[in-house]
Structures are given as structure tokens and as C-alpha cells.
Amino acid sequence: MANLKEIRNRITSVSSTMQITSAMKMVSAAKLKKAQDAITAMRPYAEKLTEILQSLSASMEGEIGGDYTTQREVKKVLIVAITSNRGLCGAFNTNVIKQTKVLVDSYRGKQVDVFAIGKKGNDVLRKTCTIVDNKSDVFDHLSFDNVAVISDLLAAKFIAGDYDKIEIVYNQFKNAATQIVQTEQFLPLAPVVGAAANASDYIFEPSKEEIVMTLIPKSLKTQLYKSIRDSFASEHGARMTAMHKATDNATELRNQLKLTYNKARQAAITNEILEIVGGAEALKG
């Protein structure tokens, strides 16, 4: 009977776990819808902003962008690792952390620092990498204005010469079940490749140079905001998928335990019947 009690306790424990994972799955599904709508609505704007910037840049003679396009010998690199503040989302955080470590190793012999956005990445990477800052609180109130502050901070570090190159590592949202780890160069701005656009057909007020210099900071803020939004949607998709699998596994384990319990209970009943029959036969003798 002790064995039966142990199995009953395990069934109760697994059932409780299944209820928790099922609830977390539904919560993530609700949050995913909102996050997915946000990144889907933002992508066309971000792409159009980049297109306008490239179109204007291609039509201008000489180098544009000033401090934002300065190409220096890469001696100091800053990697912005975007993870989440919470776990239970499968390999979501692990993939970014692995890619960040690979990137750090690729700059062997150079000064490589990590700028963490997300507690999970900060907690793991601080053991092997140099963390210069952690902005995990941005997820508490995720908005363009809050991300713009981080973008301005990164741009200031680059312009001041603290770093010669800044890269972003994050999960790009594809669908609820698929997240793609991306590495993007944040600064310096990559040179524009392509023929000049038909910008001469328009009259610009103010000048094209002023427009470009206004668009560059806005484009950087939008790029970082898009990356964080992508990561945010990917997190909920990954957690929903992970909790769905966990619920299925818990259900399967519970069914197996119930079957084991019924078999053990039947065996115990059979043994009791045999003992009773045996005792009765002994009395007859």
C-alpha cells in the first residue's frame, strides 16, 4: 500500500504541474497576440524609414552621416545581448547567450564588452564576459521613448570613441514556434550600396544633409526598438510553445502513472484475495 500511496502522490504532483503549465500557456498566448500585432505593424515603418534614408544618402555626393559612419580600426567592440527577464521559454535565452559567446570569441585579442538587455542574459554572461550595463527594466514599460534613451546612450559611447563597433544579438520573431537568432551591426552605419535615387526631382526643405542627419538617430532608435519588440514577441511565442509541450508531457506522464497505479492496485487486491482463500482452505484442513 505504501507503493500505491507514492504513486497517488506523484499523480497529484504531476496534475498540479499540468495545471500550472496549461495556465502559463494561455497567458503567453494572450500576450503573444498583442506583441505579434505590435511588431507586425512596426516592420513596414522601420523598413520604409531605412529605405528613405538610403535613398537620400545614395543621391548625395561624398560621405554622409558624420560621426555615425566613422569607420575606425576595430579594437573595442560592444555587443548588445537582448534576452528576457524570465525563463520557462525553451531555448529562447540560451540561443542568444550562445551566439553572444561565439561573437565574443570571434573578436579574440580585442576588447569586447556586453551590454545586457534582459536579466537572464545578464545573469549568465556576467560569469564569462564583461558586462558594462544592464537595462532589464526596459521590459517593465516597453515603449519607444524608453528604448530611445538606450539608443542615445549606445550612440554616445560610439561617438565618444569608447567603442569602434556595436552589434546587436536578438531573437527575430517568425511565428509562435520559430525564432531566428539575428546579429545586426548597429554602429557604425554600413555604407549605402546602390545607384542614386531620383531625389533630384524633389525640393527639400531643409537641405538633404539636414534631413539625413535627423533621420539617422531616428533610424537607430527604430532599429533597436524593432529588435527589442522582435525579442519580446519571440519570448512569448517560445514560452507558449514550451508550456504547450510541457502540458502534453505532463498529461502523458499522468496517464502512465494512472495505468501503473491501477495495475498495482489490481495486484494488491489479487494478493489479498489469494491470502483470504488460502486462509479459508487452511481452516478447512
VEXKEGU-562988 format. One line per field, with one value per atom (N, C-alpha, C): x, y, z; residue number from 0. Coordinates in nm, 2 decimals. Layout:
c1 (X:...);
c2 (Y:...);
c3 (Z:...);
pos (NUM:...);
END
This chain:
c1 (0.08:0.00:0.08:0.21:0.30:0.33:0.35:0.38:0.26:0.14:0.02:0.01:0.05:0.04:0.14:0.26:0.36:0.32:0.25:0.21:0.10:0.01:-0.10:-0.04:0.06:0.13:0.19:0.25:0.31:0.20:0.09:-0.02:-0.07:-0.09:-0.13:-0.03:0.10:0.20:0.21:0.20:0.20:0.08:-0.04:-0.16:-0.15:-0.09:-0.07:0.02:0.13:0.22:0.15:0.07:0.00:-0.10:-0.16:-0.25:-0.17:-0.05:0.03:0.08:0.13:0.19:0.08:-0.04:-0.16:-0.20:-0.20:-0.23:-0.13:0.00:0.11:0.10:0.06:0.05:-0.06:-0.18:-0.28:-0.25:-0.18:-0.13:-0.04:0.06:0.16:0.09:-0.01:-0.09:-0.16:-0.22:-0.28:-0.18:-0.07:0.03:0.10:0.11:0.17:0.09:-0.04:-0.12:-0.09:-0.09:-0.06:0.08:0.18:0.32:0.34:0.27:0.28:0.22:0.11:0.05:0.14:0.21:0.29:0.41:0.48:0.60:0.56:0.44:0.39:0.36:0.30:0.26:0.39:0.49:0.61:0.70:0.71:0.81:0.80:0.69:0.68:0.73:0.71:0.76:0.91:0.96:1.11:1.18:1.12:1.17:1.16:1.05:1.04:1.13:1.15:1.24:1.38:1.42:1.56:1.57:1.46:1.46:1.47:1.40:1.41:1.55:1.61:1.75:1.85:1.84:1.93:1.91:1.78:1.75:1.82:1.80:1.86:2.01:2.07:2.21:2.27:2.21:2.26:2.26:2.17:2.17:2.26:2.33:2.42:2.57:2.64:2.78:2.87:2.97:3.06:3.00:3.07:3.03:2.93:2.83:2.73:2.72:2.66:2.63:2.73:2.83:2.92:2.98:2.96:3.01:2.95:2.83:2.77:2.83:2.90:2.95:3.10:3.16:3.31:3.36:3.44:3.50:3.64:3.65:3.78:3.83:3.96:4.01:3.94:3.89:3.81:3.90:3.91:3.98:3.89:3.78:3.69:3.55:3.49:3.35:3.25:3.13:3.02:2.91:2.87:2.77:2.64:2.53:2.41:2.33:2.32:2.25:2.11:2.01:1.87:1.81:1.78:1.72:1.59:1.54:1.42:1.45:1.35:1.37:1.33:1.25:1.20:1.24:1.24:1.27:1.15:1.16:1.05:1.00:1.10:1.07:1.16:1.19:1.27:1.41:1.46:1.60:1.61:1.50:1.50:1.62:1.65:1.76:1.89:1.89:2.02:2.07:1.99:2.04:2.11:2.05:2.11:2.24:2.25:2.37:2.48:2.44:2.54:2.60:2.51:2.55:2.64:2.61:2.69:2.83:2.84:2.97:3.05:2.98:3.05:3.11:3.03:3.07:3.18:3.18:3.29:3.42:3.41:3.53:3.58:3.49:3.54:3.62:3.61:3.69:3.81:3.87:3.98:4.09:4.15:4.26:4.21:4.08:4.02:3.94:3.92:3.83:3.69:3.62:3.48:3.40:3.30:3.21:3.07:2.99:2.85:2.75:2.66:2.55:2.42:2.38:2.27:2.14:2.04:1.90:1.82:1.79:1.73:1.80:1.74:1.80:1.87:1.81:1.86:2.00:2.01:2.14:2.24:2.20:2.29:2.35:2.26:2.30:2.40:2.38:2.47:2.60:2.59:2.70:2.80:2.75:2.84:2.95:2.93:3.02:3.14:3.12:3.23:3.27:3.18:3.20:3.20:3.25:3.24:3.11:3.03:2.90:2.92:2.90:2.91:2.79:2.67:2.54:2.43:2.33:2.21:2.08:2.01:1.88:1.76:1.75:1.65:1.51:1.51:1.39:1.31:1.37:1.30:1.18:1.18:1.06:0.94:0.97:0.86:0.77:0.82:0.74:0.80:0.77:0.83:0.76:0.84:0.79:0.90:0.87:0.97:1.06:1.00:1.07:1.17:1.14:1.23:1.35:1.32:1.42:1.51:1.45:1.53:1.64:1.62:1.72:1.84:1.81:1.92:1.99:1.92:1.98:2.07:2.03:2.11:2.24:2.23:2.34:2.44:2.40:2.49:2.55:2.48:2.53:2.64:2.61:2.71:2.84:2.83:2.95:3.03:2.96:3.03:3.10:3.02:3.08:3.19:3.19:3.29:3.42:3.41:3.53:3.54:3.44:3.45:3.45:3.38:3.38:3.39:3.45:3.47:3.36:3.29:3.18:3.08:2.95:2.84:2.75:2.73:2.64:2.53:2.42:2.30:2.27:2.25:2.21:2.08:1.98:1.85:1.77:1.66:1.57:1.47:1.47:1.37:1.25:1.13:1.01:0.97:0.95:0.89:0.75:0.73:0.60:0.61:0.50:0.50:0.59:0.62:0.71:0.85:0.88:1.01:1.06:1.18:1.25:1.39:1.44:1.57:1.66:1.78:1.88:1.95:1.94:2.00:2.11:2.21:2.32:2.33:2.30:2.30:2.40:2.46:2.55:2.47:2.49:2.42:2.50:2.62:2.71:2.85:2.93:2.89:2.79:2.73:2.63:2.70:2.64:2.70:2.69:2.79:2.78:2.67:2.61:2.49:2.54:2.49:2.52:2.41:2.43:2.32:2.33:2.26:2.26:2.18:2.21:2.14:2.00:1.91:1.77:1.74:1.61:1.57:1.53:1.62:1.59:1.60:1.66:1.67:1.53:1.43:1.30:1.23:1.29:1.22:1.29:1.22:1.28:1.27:1.39:1.40:1.41:1.33:1.33:1.32:1.42:1.56:1.64:1.77:1.85:1.85:1.90:1.91:2.00:2.11:2.20:2.14:2.06:1.99:1.89:1.82:1.72:1.78:1.90:1.97:2.02:2.07:2.13:2.02:1.90:1.78:1.73:1.73:1.68:1.77:1.90:2.00:1.97:1.96:1.93:1.79:1.70:1.56:1.57:1.65:1.66:1.73:1.83:1.89:1.80:1.72:1.62:1.52:1.48:1.38:1.43:1.56:1.63:1.63:1.67:1.69:1.55:1.45:1.31:1.26:1.28:1.23:1.29:1.42:1.49:1.44:1.41:1.36:1.21:1.13:1.00:1.00:1.09:1.10:1.13:1.22:1.26:1.15:1.07:0.96:0.85:0.82:0.72:0.77:0.90:0.96:0.96:0.98:0.98:0.84:0.73:0.60:0.57:0.61:0.59:0.67:0.79:0.87:0.82:0.77:0.71:0.58:0.50:0.37:0.40:0.50:0.53:0.59:0.68:0.74:0.64:0.54:0.44:0.34:0.32:0.23:0.29:0.42:0.49:0.50:0.52:0.53:0.39:0.28:0.15:0.12:0.16:0.14:0.22:0.35:0.43:0.37:0.32:0.26:0.14:0.06:-0.06:-0.03:0.08:0.12:0.17:0.25:0.31:0.20:0.10:-0.01:-0.09:-0.11:-0.18:-0.10:0.03:0.11:0.11:0.11:0.11:-0.03:-0.13:-0.27:-0.27:-0.21:-0.21:-0.13:-0.02:0.07:0.00:-0.07:-0.15:-0.26:-0.33:-0.44:-0.39:-0.27:-0.21:-0.17:-0.10:-0.05:-0.17:-0.28:-0.40:-0.46:-0.47:-0.53:-0.44:-0.31:-0.22:-0.24:-0.26:-0.27:-0.41:-0.51:-0.64:-0.63:-0.56:-0.55:-0.47:-0.37:-0.29:-0.38:-0.46:-0.55:-0.65:-0.70:-0.80:-0.73:-0.61:-0.54:-0.51:-0.48:-0.45:-0.58:-0.69:-0.82:-0.85:-0.84:-0.87:-0.78:-0.65:-0.55:-0.58:-0.62:-0.66:-0.78:-0.88:-1.00:-0.97:-0.89:-0.85:-0.78:-0.70:-0.62:-0.71:-0.82:-0.92:-0.99:-1.03:-1.10:-1.01:-0.88:-0.79:-0.78);
c2 (-0.12:0.00:0.13:0.11:0.23:0.27:0.17:0.19:0.26:0.22:0.29:0.43:0.46:0.60:0.68:0.63:0.70:0.74:0.64:0.67:0.77:0.77:0.87:1.01:1.02:1.15:1.20:1.11:1.15:1.20:1.13:1.17:1.31:1.33:1.46:1.57:1.54:1.64:1.67:1.57:1.59:1.67:1.64:1.71:1.86:1.89:2.03:2.10:2.03:2.09:2.11:2.02:2.03:2.15:2.18:2.29:2.42:2.43:2.55:2.57:2.47:2.49:2.52:2.47:2.50:2.65:2.69:2.83:2.93:2.89:2.97:2.98:2.87:2.86:2.96:2.96:3.05:3.20:3.23:3.36:3.41:3.33:3.36:3.38:3.30:3.31:3.44:3.49:3.62:3.73:3.72:3.83:3.82:3.70:3.69:3.76:3.76:3.82:3.97:4.04:4.18:4.21:4.13:4.15:4.13:4.03:4.00:4.11:4.16:4.27:4.40:4.42:4.54:4.53:4.41:4.40:4.39:4.33:4.33:4.46:4.55:4.68:4.77:4.74:4.83:4.80:4.68:4.64:4.73:4.75:4.83:4.97:5.03:5.16:5.16:5.07:5.06:5.04:4.95:4.93:5.05:5.12:5.24:5.35:5.37:5.47:5.44:5.31:5.28:5.30:5.28:5.30:5.45:5.53:5.68:5.73:5.68:5.72:5.68:5.55:5.50:5.58:5.61:5.69:5.82:5.89:6.03:6.02:5.92:5.90:5.87:5.79:5.75:5.87:5.96:6.08:6.19:6.18:6.28:6.24:6.34:6.32:6.32:6.23:6.22:6.15:6.14:6.07:6.14:6.08:6.15:6.07:6.13:6.06:6.11:6.18:6.23:6.13:6.15:6.06:5.92:5.91:5.78:5.68:5.73:5.64:5.63:5.68:5.68:5.53:5.50:5.36:5.37:5.30:5.30:5.16:5.15:5.01:4.95:4.83:4.77:4.71:4.78:4.74:4.71:4.79:4.78:4.76:4.65:4.61:4.60:4.64:4.63:4.55:4.44:4.35:4.37:4.41:4.43:4.29:4.22:4.09:4.11:4.08:4.10:3.97:3.95:3.82:3.86:3.78:3.81:3.81:3.86:3.87:3.74:3.66:3.53:3.41:3.29:3.17:3.10:2.96:2.87:2.91:2.93:2.96:2.89:2.76:2.68:2.73:2.72:2.76:2.91:2.99:3.13:3.20:3.20:3.28:3.21:3.07:3.00:3.03:3.04:3.06:3.20:3.30:3.43:3.43:3.37:3.36:3.29:3.18:3.10:3.19:3.26:3.34:3.45:3.51:3.62:3.57:3.45:3.39:3.37:3.32:3.29:3.42:3.53:3.66:3.71:3.69:3.74:3.67:3.54:3.46:3.50:3.54:3.58:3.71:3.79:3.91:3.89:3.77:3.73:3.83:3.88:3.98:4.12:4.14:4.28:4.29:4.41:4.44:4.42:4.33:4.30:4.31:4.40:4.42:4.38:4.35:4.31:4.41:4.46:4.55:4.46:4.42:4.33:4.40:4.35:4.39:4.26:4.24:4.12:4.05:4.01:3.95:3.82:3.74:3.60:3.61:3.70:3.71:3.77:3.87:3.93:3.83:3.75:3.66:3.55:3.51:3.40:3.46:3.57:3.62:3.69:3.74:3.81:3.72:3.58:3.49:3.47:3.50:3.48:3.60:3.70:3.83:3.95:4.06:4.19:4.26:4.27:4.34:4.49:4.58:4.72:4.79:4.73:4.79:4.68:4.70:4.61:4.69:4.68:4.76:4.66:4.58:4.48:4.54:4.66:4.73:4.78:4.78:4.83:4.75:4.62:4.54:4.57:4.64:4.67:4.77:4.86:4.96:4.97:4.88:4.88:4.98:5.08:5.19:5.25:5.32:5.37:5.47:5.55:5.66:5.59:5.49:5.42:5.36:5.30:5.24:5.35:5.46:5.57:5.62:5.61:5.65:5.56:5.43:5.33:5.35:5.38:5.41:5.53:5.63:5.75:5.72:5.64:5.60:5.52:5.43:5.35:5.44:5.53:5.62:5.71:5.76:5.84:5.77:5.64:5.56:5.55:5.53:5.51:5.64:5.75:5.88:5.93:5.89:5.93:5.85:5.74:5.66:5.55:5.53:5.42:5.28:5.28:5.15:5.18:5.09:5.11:5.04:4.95:4.88:4.83:4.84:4.80:4.70:4.58:4.49:4.44:4.40:4.36:4.21:4.13:3.99:3.97:3.92:3.91:3.80:3.76:3.66:3.73:3.71:3.76:3.68:3.74:3.67:3.63:3.50:3.45:3.40:3.31:3.27:3.21:3.16:3.12:3.01:2.93:2.81:2.83:2.94:2.97:3.11:3.11:3.23:3.22:3.32:3.31:3.41:3.36:3.44:3.53:3.66:3.75:3.83:3.86:3.95:4.07:4.19:4.31:4.41:4.48:4.59:4.71:4.77:4.89:5.02:5.02:5.13:5.07:5.13:5.24:5.20:5.30:5.27:5.21:5.11:5.04:5.14:5.14:5.23:5.19:5.28:5.26:5.20:5.09:5.03:5.04:5.09:5.11:5.24:5.25:5.37:5.48:5.60:5.72:5.72:5.75:5.76:5.89:5.90:6.01:6.13:6.16:6.26:6.40:6.42:6.55:6.60:6.52:6.56:6.63:6.64:6.70:6.82:6.91:7.02:6.99:6.99:6.95:7.08:7.08:7.18:7.12:7.13:7.19:7.10:7.12:7.05:6.90:6.83:6.69:6.64:6.72:6.69:6.69:6.80:6.81:6.70:6.67:6.56:6.43:6.40:6.27:6.27:6.38:6.38:6.37:6.41:6.40:6.25:6.19:6.06:5.95:5.98:5.87:5.84:5.94:5.90:5.83:5.88:5.82:5.67:5.65:5.52:5.42:5.47:5.39:5.35:5.45:5.42:5.32:5.34:5.24:5.10:5.10:4.96:4.89:4.96:4.90:4.86:4.95:4.93:4.81:4.79:4.68:4.55:4.56:4.44:4.39:4.49:4.45:4.40:4.47:4.42:4.28:4.25:4.12:4.02:4.05:3.96:3.94:4.05:4.04:3.95:3.96:3.87:3.73:3.71:3.58:3.51:3.59:3.53:3.47:3.54:3.48:3.37:3.37:3.26:3.13:3.15:3.04:2.99:3.08:3.03:2.95:3.00:2.93:2.79:2.78:2.66:2.56:2.61:2.53:2.48:2.57:2.53:2.43:2.45:2.35:2.21:2.20:2.07:2.02:2.11:2.06:2.01:2.07:2.03:1.89:1.87:1.74:1.63:1.67:1.57:1.53:1.63:1.61:1.52:1.55:1.47:1.32:1.30:1.17:1.10:1.17:1.11:1.07:1.16:1.14:1.01:1.00:0.88:0.75:0.76:0.64:0.61:0.71:0.68:0.63:0.67:0.62:0.47:0.44:0.30:0.21:0.26:0.19:0.18:0.28:0.28:0.17:0.17:0.07:-0.08:-0.09:-0.23:-0.27:-0.18:-0.21:-0.23:-0.15:-0.17:-0.31:-0.34:-0.47:-0.59:-0.57:-0.67:-0.69:-0.57:-0.58:-0.65:-0.62:-0.68:-0.83:-0.87:-1.01:-1.08:-1.02:-1.08:-1.10:-1.00:-1.01:-1.12:-1.14:-1.24:-1.38:-1.39:-1.52:-1.55:-1.45:-1.47:-1.52:-1.45:-1.49:-1.64:-1.67:-1.81:-1.91:-1.87:-1.96:-1.98:-1.87:-1.89:-1.97:-1.96:-2.04:-2.18:-2.22:-2.35:-2.42:-2.34:-2.38:-2.42:-2.34:-2.36:-2.49:-2.52:-2.64:-2.76:-2.75:-2.87:-2.89);
c3 (0.00:0.00:0.00:0.06:0.06:-0.09:-0.17:-0.31:-0.38:-0.35:-0.40:-0.36:-0.24:-0.18:-0.26:-0.28:-0.35:-0.49:-0.56:-0.70:-0.70:-0.60:-0.58:-0.56:-0.48:-0.46:-0.59:-0.67:-0.79:-0.89:-0.89:-0.98:-0.95:-0.82:-0.77:-0.81:-0.79:-0.82:-0.97:-1.05:-1.20:-1.24:-1.19:-1.22:-1.19:-1.07:-1.03:-1.13:-1.17:-1.27:-1.40:-1.44:-1.57:-1.57:-1.45:-1.44:-1.46:-1.39:-1.40:-1.54:-1.61:-1.74:-1.84:-1.82:-1.91:-1.89:-1.77:-1.74:-1.80:-1.79:-1.84:-1.99:-2.05:-2.20:-2.24:-2.17:-2.21:-2.19:-2.08:-2.06:-2.17:-2.20:-2.31:-2.44:-2.47:-2.60:-2.61:-2.49:-2.49:-2.51:-2.44:-2.46:-2.60:-2.65:-2.79:-2.89:-2.88:-2.98:-2.99:-2.87:-2.87:-2.91:-2.87:-2.91:-3.06:-3.11:-3.26:-3.34:-3.30:-3.37:-3.37:-3.26:-3.24:-3.34:-3.34:-3.43:-3.58:-3.61:-3.75:-3.80:-3.71:-3.75:-3.77:-3.69:-3.69:-3.81:-3.85:-3.95:-4.08:-4.14:-4.26:-4.24:-4.12:-4.09:-4.08:-4.01:-4.00:-4.13:-4.22:-4.35:-4.44:-4.43:-4.51:-4.46:-4.34:-4.28:-4.33:-4.33:-4.38:-4.53:-4.60:-4.75:-4.78:-4.71:-4.73:-4.70:-4.59:-4.55:-4.66:-4.71:-4.81:-4.94:-4.98:-5.10:-5.10:-4.98:-4.97:-4.97:-4.90:-4.89:-5.02:-5.10:-5.23:-5.33:-5.31:-5.40:-5.37:-5.25:-5.21:-5.24:-5.27:-5.30:-5.17:-5.17:-5.06:-4.94:-4.84:-4.72:-4.64:-4.59:-4.51:-4.38:-4.28:-4.16:-4.05:-4.08:-3.98:-3.89:-3.76:-3.65:-3.66:-3.71:-3.71:-3.81:-3.91:-4.02:-4.01:-3.90:-3.89:-3.88:-3.98:-3.98:-3.91:-3.80:-3.72:-3.72:-3.69:-3.67:-3.55:-3.57:-3.46:-3.35:-3.24:-3.12:-3.00:-3.00:-2.89:-2.94:-2.90:-2.95:-2.84:-2.86:-2.77:-2.83:-2.76:-2.81:-2.72:-2.78:-2.71:-2.72:-2.61:-2.60:-2.54:-2.63:-2.58:-2.55:-2.42:-2.37:-2.30:-2.21:-2.14:-1.99:-1.91:-1.77:-1.70:-1.77:-1.71:-1.79:-1.73:-1.80:-1.85:-1.85:-1.89:-2.03:-2.12:-2.26:-2.35:-2.32:-2.40:-2.42:-2.54:-2.58:-2.62:-2.59:-2.63:-2.58:-2.45:-2.39:-2.43:-2.42:-2.45:-2.58:-2.68:-2.82:-2.83:-2.77:-2.77:-2.70:-2.58:-2.50:-2.58:-2.64:-2.72:-2.83:-2.90:-3.02:-2.97:-2.85:-2.79:-2.76:-2.70:-2.67:-2.80:-2.90:-3.03:-3.08:-3.07:-3.12:-3.04:-2.91:-2.83:-2.86:-2.89:-2.92:-3.06:-3.15:-3.28:-3.28:-3.18:-3.16:-3.07:-3.08:-2.99:-3.00:-2.89:-2.90:-2.89:-2.89:-2.88:-2.76:-2.72:-2.60:-2.64:-2.58:-2.61:-2.48:-2.48:-2.37:-2.41:-2.31:-2.33:-2.26:-2.34:-2.29:-2.28:-2.16:-2.14:-2.14:-2.21:-2.20:-2.17:-2.04:-2.00:-1.89:-1.78:-1.67:-1.69:-1.77:-1.80:-1.87:-1.97:-2.03:-1.94:-1.86:-1.77:-1.67:-1.61:-1.50:-1.55:-1.68:-1.73:-1.79:-1.87:-1.94:-1.84:-1.73:-1.64:-1.58:-1.59:-1.54:-1.63:-1.76:-1.85:-1.93:-1.93:-2.01:-1.92:-1.98:-1.91:-1.94:-1.84:-1.86:-1.82:-1.91:-1.88:-1.83:-1.87:-1.82:-1.84:-1.77:-1.77:-1.77:-1.88:-1.89:-1.89:-1.79:-1.79:-1.76:-1.70:-1.66:-1.78:-1.90:-2.01:-2.05:-2.01:-2.03:-1.94:-1.83:-1.74:-1.80:-1.88:-1.95:-2.09:-2.18:-2.31:-2.40:-2.43:-2.52:-2.60:-2.71:-2.79:-2.72:-2.63:-2.56:-2.47:-2.40:-2.31:-2.38:-2.50:-2.58:-2.65:-2.68:-2.74:-2.65:-2.52:-2.42:-2.43:-2.44:-2.46:-2.59:-2.70:-2.83:-2.82:-2.76:-2.74:-2.66:-2.56:-2.48:-2.56:-2.64:-2.73:-2.83:-2.89:-2.99:-2.93:-2.81:-2.74:-2.71:-2.68:-2.65:-2.78:-2.89:-3.02:-3.06:-3.06:-3.10:-3.01:-2.88:-2.79:-2.81:-2.89:-2.92:-2.81:-2.73:-2.63:-2.70:-2.81:-2.89:-3.04:-3.11:-3.25:-3.33:-3.27:-3.33:-3.23:-3.27:-3.18:-3.26:-3.20:-3.27:-3.17:-3.23:-3.16:-3.18:-3.08:-3.09:-3.03:-3.10:-3.05:-3.13:-3.08:-3.15:-3.24:-3.37:-3.46:-3.46:-3.45:-3.44:-3.59:-3.61:-3.73:-3.71:-3.62:-3.58:-3.44:-3.38:-3.24:-3.21:-3.31:-3.29:-3.34:-3.41:-3.47:-3.44:-3.38:-3.35:-3.41:-3.48:-3.55:-3.49:-3.44:-3.38:-3.48:-3.46:-3.56:-3.49:-3.58:-3.54:-3.63:-3.58:-3.67:-3.62:-3.72:-3.69:-3.66:-3.54:-3.50:-3.54:-3.51:-3.54:-3.57:-3.66:-3.75:-3.85:-3.91:-4.02:-4.14:-4.19:-4.31:-4.43:-4.51:-4.63:-4.72:-4.78:-4.87:-5.01:-5.05:-5.18:-5.27:-5.39:-5.49:-5.56:-5.67:-5.75:-5.68:-5.72:-5.66:-5.70:-5.61:-5.63:-5.71:-5.75:-5.83:-5.73:-5.64:-5.55:-5.61:-5.72:-5.78:-5.83:-5.83:-5.88:-5.77:-5.65:-5.53:-5.48:-5.42:-5.35:-5.20:-5.13:-4.99:-4.91:-4.80:-4.70:-4.56:-4.48:-4.51:-4.60:-4.61:-4.70:-4.68:-4.79:-4.78:-4.66:-4.65:-4.54:-4.40:-4.38:-4.25:-4.23:-4.34:-4.33:-4.29:-4.36:-4.33:-4.19:-4.14:-4.01:-3.90:-3.94:-3.85:-3.85:-3.97:-3.98:-3.92:-3.92:-3.87:-3.72:-3.63:-3.49:-3.48:-3.55:-3.55:-3.60:-3.71:-3.76:-3.67:-3.59:-3.49:-3.38:-3.34:-3.23:-3.28:-3.40:-3.46:-3.47:-3.51:-3.53:-3.40:-3.29:-3.16:-3.10:-3.12:-3.08:-3.15:-3.28:-3.35:-3.30:-3.27:-3.22:-3.09:-3.00:-2.87:-2.88:-2.97:-3.00:-3.05:-3.15:-3.20:-3.09:-3.01:-2.90:-2.80:-2.78:-2.68:-2.74:-2.87:-2.93:-2.93:-2.96:-2.97:-2.83:-2.73:-2.59:-2.56:-2.59:-2.56:-2.65:-2.78:-2.87:-2.82:-2.77:-2.72:-2.59:-2.51:-2.38:-2.41:-2.50:-2.53:-2.58:-2.67:-2.73:-2.62:-2.54:-2.43:-2.33:-2.29:-2.20:-2.26:-2.39:-2.46:-2.46:-2.49:-2.48:-2.34:-2.25:-2.11:-2.06:-2.10:-2.07:-2.13:-2.26:-2.32:-2.25:-2.21:-2.15:-2.01:-1.94:-1.81:-1.82:-1.92:-1.95:-1.97:-2.06:-2.09:-1.96:-1.89:-1.76:-1.66:-1.65:-1.56:-1.60:-1.73:-1.78:-1.75:-1.77:-1.74:-1.60:-1.51:-1.37:-1.32:-1.39:-1.35:-1.39:-1.51:-1.55:-1.46:-1.42:-1.32:-1.19:-1.14:-1.02:-1.02:-1.13:-1.15:-1.15:-1.22:-1.22:-1.08:-1.01:-0.87:-0.78:-0.79:-0.71:-0.74:-0.87:-0.90:-0.85:-0.85:-0.80:-0.65:-0.58:-0.43:-0.40:-0.47:-0.45:-0.47:-0.58:-0.61:-0.50:-0.45:-0.34:-0.22:-0.19:-0.07:-0.08:-0.21:-0.23:-0.22:-0.27:-0.25:-0.11:-0.03:0.11:0.19:0.15:0.21:0.18:0.05:0.00:0.07:0.08:0.14:0.29:0.36:0.50:0.52:0.43:0.43:0.41:0.32:0.29:0.41:0.48:0.59:0.71:0.72:0.83:0.80:0.68:0.64:0.67:0.65:0.67:0.82);
pos (0:0:0:1:1:1:2:2:2:3:3:3:4:4:4:5:5:5:6:6:6:7:7:7:8:8:8:9:9:9:10:10:10:11:11:11:12:12:12:13:13:13:14:14:14:15:15:15:16:16:16:17:17:17:18:18:18:19:19:19:20:20:20:21:21:21:22:22:22:23:23:23:24:24:24:25:25:25:26:26:26:27:27:27:28:28:28:29:29:29:30:30:30:31:31:31:32:32:32:33:33:33:34:34:34:35:35:35:36:36:36:37:37:37:38:38:38:39:39:39:40:40:40:41:41:41:42:42:42:43:43:43:44:44:44:45:45:45:46:46:46:47:47:47:48:48:48:49:49:49:50:50:50:51:51:51:52:52:52:53:53:53:54:54:54:55:55:55:56:56:56:57:57:57:58:58:58:59:59:59:60:60:60:61:61:61:62:62:62:63:63:63:64:64:64:65:65:65:66:66:66:67:67:67:68:68:68:69:69:69:70:70:70:71:71:71:72:72:72:73:73:73:74:74:74:75:75:75:76:76:76:77:77:77:78:78:78:79:79:79:80:80:80:81:81:81:82:82:82:83:83:83:84:84:84:85:85:85:86:86:86:87:87:87:88:88:88:89:89:89:90:90:90:91:91:91:92:92:92:93:93:93:94:94:94:95:95:95:96:96:96:97:97:97:98:98:98:99:99:99:100:100:100:101:101:101:102:102:102:103:103:103:104:104:104:105:105:105:106:106:106:107:107:107:108:108:108:109:109:109:110:110:110:111:111:111:112:112:112:113:113:113:114:114:114:115:115:115:116:116:116:117:117:117:118:118:118:119:119:119:120:120:120:121:121:121:122:122:122:123:123:123:124:124:124:125:125:125:126:126:126:127:127:127:128:128:128:129:129:129:130:130:130:131:131:131:132:132:132:133:133:133:134:134:134:135:135:135:136:136:136:137:137:137:138:138:138:139:139:139:140:140:140:141:141:141:142:142:142:143:143:143:144:144:144:145:145:145:146:146:146:147:147:147:148:148:148:149:149:149:150:150:150:151:151:151:152:152:152:153:153:153:154:154:154:155:155:155:156:156:156:157:157:157:158:158:158:159:159:159:160:160:160:161:161:161:162:162:162:163:163:163:164:164:164:165:165:165:166:166:166:167:167:167:168:168:168:169:169:169:170:170:170:171:171:171:172:172:172:173:173:173:174:174:174:175:175:175:176:176:176:177:177:177:178:178:178:179:179:179:180:180:180:181:181:181:182:182:182:183:183:183:184:184:184:185:185:185:186:186:186:187:187:187:188:188:188:189:189:189:190:190:190:191:191:191:192:192:192:193:193:193:194:194:194:195:195:195:196:196:196:197:197:197:198:198:198:199:199:199:200:200:200:201:201:201:202:202:202:203:203:203:204:204:204:205:205:205:206:206:206:207:207:207:208:208:208:209:209:209:210:210:210:211:211:211:212:212:212:213:213:213:214:214:214:215:215:215:216:216:216:217:217:217:218:218:218:219:219:219:220:220:220:221:221:221:222:222:222:223:223:223:224:224:224:225:225:225:226:226:226:227:227:227:228:228:228:229:229:229:230:230:230:231:231:231:232:232:232:233:233:233:234:234:234:235:235:235:236:236:236:237:237:237:238:238:238:239:239:239:240:240:240:241:241:241:242:242:242:243:243:243:244:244:244:245:245:245:246:246:246:247:247:247:248:248:248:249:249:249:250:250:250:251:251:251:252:252:252:253:253:253:254:254:254:255:255:255:256:256:256:257:257:257:258:258:258:259:259:259:260:260:260:261:261:261:262:262:262:263:263:263:264:264:264:265:265:265:266:266:266:267:267:267:268:268:268:269:269:269:270:270:270:271:271:271:272:272:272:273:273:273:274:274:274:275:275:275:276:276:276:277:277:277:278:278:278:279:279:279:280:280:280:281:281:281:282:282:282:283:283:283:284:284:284);
END
